[in-house]
Amino acid sequence: MSIATIGPAKYDFQDFVCIKFALDFYKFEHATLIVEGEGAEDAEISADIDGTRIVYEIQVKGSEEHFGLPLLAECLSHFPAHEATHFFLERLVNDPNRFAVMVMSGRANDSLQKFIPRGNWGGKEHSTIYFTLQEAELLIDAMRSHAESLKGSDLKTERKKYLNDYLTGIDRKSLTAAFKRLIIIDGIKDTDLSEACRQILRSDFLVPDDLFDAQINGLRSVMKTGRSSQQNIMAEFIAKLQENPVESVRPRKYALRGDEDNYLGILKNQHALLLSGKPRVGKSSVARWIAASYQKQGYRVLRTQDADAAERFLLDPVSSHRLVLIDDPLGGAHPTN
């Protein structure tokens, strides 16, 4: 049975993929993001990486069905709307700085394993994989088979002819070279995207877990606007990320003392940590460094001198993780009323 993702659910999944890739690439110089741009795939991200302008065309498939060469051939045979030239594979082969990125909910079969990066893909080509001329012929045959299915309109007839003519004349070595920039990311579910985005939002923007859904919904609204405009929305995406900044409690120019891991272990195991000692030996700085490490784990952190405020914060009936840094609650280093 085919479990396809259609309608609003399709766009929700596609938007989530776009959010994940935008979070991966927003830091690069002159990064852009276009959703369903004219003549492109579901999304296009470009950025200056190591002095070269790199383009990533992203195609998203939400079907959970296992897939192989026939679906890959269909995806790479995709033409821009109302056109019968410049299909996906053609753009990939012609531009050595362009990547084709397939994000699939289904699992790829053995014939496509070479195209799947090991571990987290970092935007690079397959550097250690050797693609053969036989593999190029297999893809060409699969694309010819797909071309035979193009019937029923003048446009499909034109596309069929163009595909067959292109595949007849394509240089097989150029095709195997393009394979290094053909990336398949399979078995992707909403839960995978959610966890990946959560980790980035925690580490880069200190977004606490109880604000994660609201942040993602805000980023989804940017994607929907981008789909309508078909313009670069990376600036709007970054602005939405920075809309409600969370202040880090990490002290500036902090020098590690060597005891931090021990303190973190005590806090993890006992859920409380008391640092005491003479004034101005760095207790507050150590405590802030520890609290900041929890901010990057999705904790909402309160820094206060008021024990009552700390108690209210911790007893607030919410589902998020919380941590309180009570700095000098007895007033030893600060004037009291």
Secondary structure in CASP SS format (residue, H / E / C, confidence):
PFRMAT SS
TARGET T0000
AUTHOR 0000-0000-0000
METHOD secondary structure of the structure
MODEL  1
M C 1.00
S C 1.00
I C 1.00
A C 1.00
T C 1.00
I C 1.00
G H 1.00
P H 1.00
A H 1.00
K H 1.00
Y H 1.00
D H 1.00
F H 1.00
Q H 1.00
D H 1.00
F H 1.00
V H 1.00
C H 1.00
I H 1.00
K H 1.00
F H 1.00
A H 1.00
L H 1.00
D H 1.00
F H 1.00
Y C 1.00
K C 1.00
F C 1.00
E E 1.00
H E 1.00
A E 1.00
T E 1.00
L E 1.00
I E 1.00
V E 1.00
E C 1.00
G C 1.00
E C 1.00
G C 1.00
A C 1.00
E C 1.00
D C 1.00
A E 1.00
E E 1.00
I E 1.00
S E 1.00
A E 1.00
D E 1.00
I E 1.00
D C 1.00
G C 1.00
T E 1.00
R E 1.00
I E 1.00
V E 1.00
Y E 1.00
E E 1.00
I E 1.00
Q E 1.00
V E 1.00
K E 1.00
G C 1.00
S C 1.00
E C 1.00
E C 1.00
H C 1.00
F E 1.00
G C 1.00
L H 1.00
P H 1.00
L H 1.00
L H 1.00
A H 1.00
E H 1.00
C H 1.00
L H 1.00
S C 1.00
H C 1.00
F C 1.00
P C 1.00
A C 1.00
H C 1.00
E C 1.00
A C 1.00
T C 1.00
H C 1.00
F C 1.00
F H 1.00
L H 1.00
E H 1.00
R H 1.00
L H 1.00
V H 1.00
N H 1.00
D C 1.00
P C 1.00
N C 1.00
R E 1.00
F E 1.00
A E 1.00
V E 1.00
M E 1.00
V E 1.00
M E 1.00
S C 1.00
G C 1.00
R C 1.00
A E 1.00
N C 1.00
D H 1.00
S H 1.00
L H 1.00
Q H 1.00
K H 1.00
F H 1.00
I C 1.00
P C 1.00
R C 1.00
G C 1.00
N C 1.00
W C 1.00
G C 1.00
G C 1.00
K C 1.00
E C 1.00
H C 1.00
S C 1.00
T C 1.00
I C 1.00
Y C 1.00
F C 1.00
T C 1.00
L H 1.00
Q H 1.00
E H 1.00
A H 1.00
E H 1.00
L H 1.00
L H 1.00
I H 1.00
D H 1.00
A H 1.00
M H 1.00
R H 1.00
S H 1.00
H H 1.00
A H 1.00
E H 1.00
S C 1.00
L C 1.00
K C 1.00
G C 1.00
S C 1.00
D H 1.00
L H 1.00
K H 1.00
T H 1.00
E H 1.00
R H 1.00
K H 1.00
K H 1.00
Y H 1.00
L H 1.00
N H 1.00
D H 1.00
Y H 1.00
L H 1.00
T H 1.00
G H 1.00
I C 1.00
D C 1.00
R H 1.00
K H 1.00
S H 1.00
L H 1.00
T H 1.00
A H 1.00
A H 1.00
F H 1.00
K C 1.00
R C 1.00
L E 1.00
I E 1.00
I E 1.00
I E 1.00
D C 1.00
G C 1.00
I C 1.00
K C 1.00
D H 1.00
T H 1.00
D H 1.00
L H 1.00
S H 1.00
E H 1.00
A H 1.00
C H 1.00
R H 1.00
Q H 1.00
I H 1.00
L H 1.00
R H 1.00
S H 1.00
D H 1.00
F H 1.00
L C 1.00
V C 1.00
P C 1.00
D H 1.00
D H 1.00
L H 1.00
F H 1.00
D H 1.00
A H 1.00
Q H 1.00
I H 1.00
N H 1.00
G H 1.00
L H 1.00
R H 1.00
S H 1.00
V H 1.00
M H 1.00
K H 1.00
T H 1.00
G H 1.00
R H 1.00
S H 1.00
S H 1.00
Q C 1.00
Q C 1.00
N C 1.00
I C 1.00
M H 1.00
A H 1.00
E H 1.00
F H 1.00
I H 1.00
A H 1.00
K H 1.00
L H 1.00
Q C 1.00
E C 1.00
N C 1.00
P C 1.00
V C 1.00
E C 1.00
S C 1.00
V C 1.00
R C 1.00
P C 1.00
R C 1.00
K C 1.00
Y C 1.00
A C 1.00
L C 1.00
R C 1.00
G C 1.00
D C 1.00
E H 1.00
D H 1.00
N H 1.00
Y H 1.00
L H 1.00
G H 1.00
I H 1.00
L H 1.00
K H 1.00
N H 1.00
Q H 1.00
H C 1.00
A C 1.00
L C 1.00
L C 1.00
L C 1.00
S C 1.00
G C 1.00
K C 1.00
P C 1.00
R C 1.00
V C 1.00
G C 1.00
K H 1.00
S H 1.00
S H 1.00
V H 1.00
A H 1.00
R H 1.00
W H 1.00
I H 1.00
A H 1.00
A H 1.00
S H 1.00
Y H 1.00
Q H 1.00
K C 1.00
Q C 1.00
G C 1.00
Y C 1.00
R E 1.00
V E 1.00
L E 1.00
R E 1.00
T E 1.00
Q C 1.00
D C 1.00
A H 1.00
D H 1.00
A H 1.00
A H 1.00
E H 1.00
R H 1.00
F H 1.00
L H 1.00
L H 1.00
D C 1.00
P C 1.00
V C 1.00
S C 1.00
S C 1.00
H C 1.00
R E 1.00
L E 1.00
V E 1.00
L E 1.00
I E 1.00
D C 1.00
D C 1.00
P C 1.00
L C 1.00
G C 1.00
G C 1.00
A C 1.00
H C 1.00
P C 1.00
T C 1.00
N C 1.00
END
